[in-house]
Amino acid sequence: MKKPVIICSIFLAMLLGVWMKAAAQERTFLQQDRVIGLSIGLGGTLYSGYDSGFSRTPAISLSYEHCVKDNLFDENSALGIGGMLGFASAKYSAPGDSWSWKSTNFILGGRGALHYQFIDNLDTYTGLMLGYNIVSTKYTGEVSQGASGGGFAWAWYLGGRYYFSESTAAFAELGYGIAVLNLGVALKF
């Protein structure tokens, strides 16, 4: 009879220790924090479907986020708003072809994210970006011509920032936007 009581007591003590550690963890995204991120994007649907003669520059994006509310629904949650500027470009020019084209995309948008910290030093979040996509294309051949336009752009994303120090983090975001996977560095101030 004593053995199950001892095992249960040890289990409860360990559970209490884990709970106290989680409750005492240092928060990574608090009210008035500001975070700037620079990332390189991998993958995506922009400019897919070409083989030889096709080259694509990696997507680059710059983001800014400001924590407007922490303790949103409990002590580990926060709400952030900010913006994003993204760039992607591709060109096609195959040997032997007498024509080529180049296309660029600039995406400018506002972002909102719900943050939740599950473990120390890791800020996890999901959000939505609403913005504008500016596209320009240039065709070079017998007759050279170009066109530009734009339209509404949106993206859902899921991300995480791992803080190596109080103000420096590496981050990854999955979603649909300038790229499917964005990897980068973030600075909090």
C-alpha positions as CSV (number, residue, x, y, z in Angstrom):
1,M,0.0,0.0,0.0
2,K,2.9,2.4,0.7
3,K,4.5,1.9,-2.7
4,P,1.6,3.4,-4.7
5,V,1.4,6.4,-2.4
6,I,5.1,7.1,-2.7
7,I,4.9,6.7,-6.5
8,C,1.9,9.1,-6.6
9,S,3.6,11.6,-4.3
10,I,6.7,11.6,-6.5
11,F,4.6,12.0,-9.7
12,L,2.7,14.9,-8.1
13,A,5.9,16.6,-6.9
14,M,7.4,16.3,-10.4
15,L,4.2,17.7,-12.0
16,L,4.1,20.6,-9.5
17,G,7.8,21.3,-10.3
18,V,7.1,21.4,-14.0
19,W,4.0,23.6,-13.5
20,M,6.0,26.0,-11.2
21,K,8.8,26.2,-13.8
22,A,6.3,26.9,-16.6
23,A,4.7,29.6,-14.4
24,A,8.0,31.2,-13.7
25,Q,9.3,31.2,-17.2
26,E,10.5,34.4,-18.7
27,R,8.1,35.7,-21.3
28,T,9.5,36.4,-24.8
29,F,6.8,38.9,-26.2
30,L,5.5,41.5,-23.8
31,Q,3.5,44.7,-24.1
32,Q,5.4,47.4,-25.9
33,D,8.1,45.0,-27.3
34,R,9.0,45.7,-30.9
35,V,10.6,43.1,-33.2
36,I,12.2,43.6,-36.6
37,G,12.9,40.5,-38.7
38,L,14.8,39.9,-42.0
39,S,14.2,36.6,-43.8
40,I,14.9,34.6,-46.9
41,G,12.1,32.7,-48.4
42,L,12.2,29.2,-49.8
43,G,9.6,27.6,-52.1
44,G,6.4,29.1,-53.2
45,T,4.0,29.3,-56.1
46,L,5.4,32.4,-57.7
47,Y,7.2,31.5,-60.9
48,S,6.8,27.8,-60.6
49,G,6.7,25.4,-63.6
50,Y,9.8,26.3,-65.5
51,D,12.9,24.2,-66.1
52,S,16.0,25.1,-68.0
53,G,16.8,28.7,-68.6
54,F,14.8,29.7,-65.6
55,S,16.3,31.5,-62.6
56,R,14.7,32.8,-59.4
57,T,16.1,35.0,-56.7
58,P,15.2,33.9,-53.2
59,A,12.3,35.9,-51.8
60,I,13.4,38.5,-49.2
61,S,11.2,40.0,-46.6
62,L,11.4,42.6,-43.9
63,S,8.9,42.6,-41.1
64,Y,8.0,44.7,-38.0
65,E,5.8,43.8,-35.1
66,H,4.7,45.6,-32.0
67,C,3.1,43.9,-29.0
68,V,-0.1,45.8,-28.3
69,K,-1.6,43.5,-25.6
70,D,0.0,40.8,-23.5
71,N,-2.0,38.5,-21.1
72,L,-4.6,38.4,-23.8
73,F,-6.5,35.4,-22.5
74,D,-3.9,34.0,-20.1
75,E,-0.3,34.9,-18.9
76,N,1.3,33.2,-21.9
77,S,-0.6,35.0,-24.7
78,A,-0.1,38.2,-26.5
79,L,-1.4,40.1,-29.6
80,G,1.0,41.8,-32.1
81,I,0.4,44.1,-35.1
82,G,2.9,45.3,-37.7
83,G,3.8,45.2,-41.3
84,M,5.8,43.3,-43.9
85,L,7.6,44.2,-47.2
86,G,8.5,41.3,-49.5
87,F,10.4,41.0,-52.8
88,A,10.7,38.1,-55.2
89,S,12.0,38.0,-58.8
90,A,12.5,35.6,-61.6
91,K,13.7,35.6,-65.2
92,Y,13.7,33.2,-68.1
93,S,16.4,33.2,-70.8
94,A,17.3,29.9,-72.4
95,P,20.3,29.5,-74.7
96,G,19.1,29.6,-78.3
97,D,15.9,31.5,-77.6
98,S,15.6,34.9,-79.1
99,W,13.4,36.1,-76.3
100,S,13.4,36.4,-72.5
101,W,11.3,37.8,-69.7
102,K,11.8,39.1,-66.2
103,S,9.1,39.5,-63.5
104,T,9.2,41.0,-60.0
105,N,6.8,41.1,-57.1
106,F,6.7,43.5,-54.2
107,I,4.2,42.7,-51.5
108,L,3.4,45.4,-48.9
109,G,1.0,44.4,-46.1
110,G,-0.2,44.8,-42.5
111,R,0.1,41.8,-40.2
112,G,-1.7,40.8,-37.0
113,A,-0.6,37.8,-34.9
114,L,-1.7,35.9,-31.9
115,H,1.3,34.7,-29.8
116,Y,1.5,31.9,-27.3
117,Q,4.6,30.8,-25.4
118,F,4.7,27.1,-24.7
119,I,8.3,26.8,-23.6
120,D,11.2,29.0,-22.5
121,N,12.8,31.2,-25.2
122,L,10.3,30.1,-27.9
123,D,7.7,32.6,-29.1
124,T,5.2,30.8,-31.2
125,Y,2.5,32.6,-33.2
126,T,0.0,32.5,-36.0
127,G,-1.4,35.4,-38.0
128,L,-2.8,37.0,-41.0
129,M,-1.3,39.4,-43.5
130,L,-3.5,41.7,-45.7
131,G,-1.8,43.8,-48.3
132,Y,-1.1,44.7,-51.9
133,N,1.0,42.8,-54.5
134,I,2.8,45.0,-57.1
135,V,3.8,43.0,-60.1
136,S,5.9,44.2,-63.1
137,T,7.0,42.1,-66.1
138,K,9.3,42.9,-69.0
139,Y,9.5,40.9,-72.2
140,T,12.5,41.2,-74.5
141,G,12.4,39.8,-78.0
142,E,11.6,41.0,-81.5
143,V,9.3,43.5,-79.8
144,S,10.2,44.5,-76.2
145,Q,7.4,45.4,-73.9
146,G,6.6,45.6,-70.3
147,A,3.5,45.7,-68.0
148,S,2.8,46.3,-64.4
149,G,-0.2,46.0,-62.1
150,G,-1.2,45.0,-58.7
151,G,-3.9,43.6,-56.5
152,F,-5.0,42.4,-53.1
153,A,-2.7,40.0,-51.4
154,W,-3.3,38.0,-48.2
155,A,-1.4,35.3,-46.3
156,W,-1.9,33.1,-43.3
157,Y,1.3,32.1,-41.4
158,L,2.5,30.0,-38.5
159,G,5.8,30.9,-37.0
160,G,8.2,30.7,-34.1
161,R,11.1,32.8,-32.8
162,Y,13.8,31.2,-30.7
163,Y,15.6,33.7,-28.6
164,F,19.3,33.1,-28.1
165,S,19.6,36.2,-26.0
166,E,17.1,38.7,-24.6
167,S,17.0,40.6,-27.9
168,T,18.2,38.2,-30.7
169,A,16.2,35.4,-32.2
170,A,16.2,33.0,-35.2
171,F,12.8,32.5,-36.7
172,A,10.9,30.4,-39.2
173,E,7.4,31.0,-40.7
174,L,5.3,28.7,-42.7
175,G,2.5,30.0,-44.8
176,Y,1.4,31.4,-48.1
177,G,2.8,34.8,-49.0
178,I,6.1,35.8,-50.6
179,A,7.3,32.2,-49.9
180,V,6.1,29.0,-48.3
181,L,9.0,29.0,-45.8
182,N,10.7,32.1,-44.5
183,L,13.9,31.7,-42.4
184,G,15.5,34.7,-40.7
185,V,16.9,36.7,-37.8
186,A,14.8,38.9,-35.5
187,L,15.9,41.7,-33.2
188,K,13.7,42.8,-30.3
189,F,14.0,46.3,-28.8
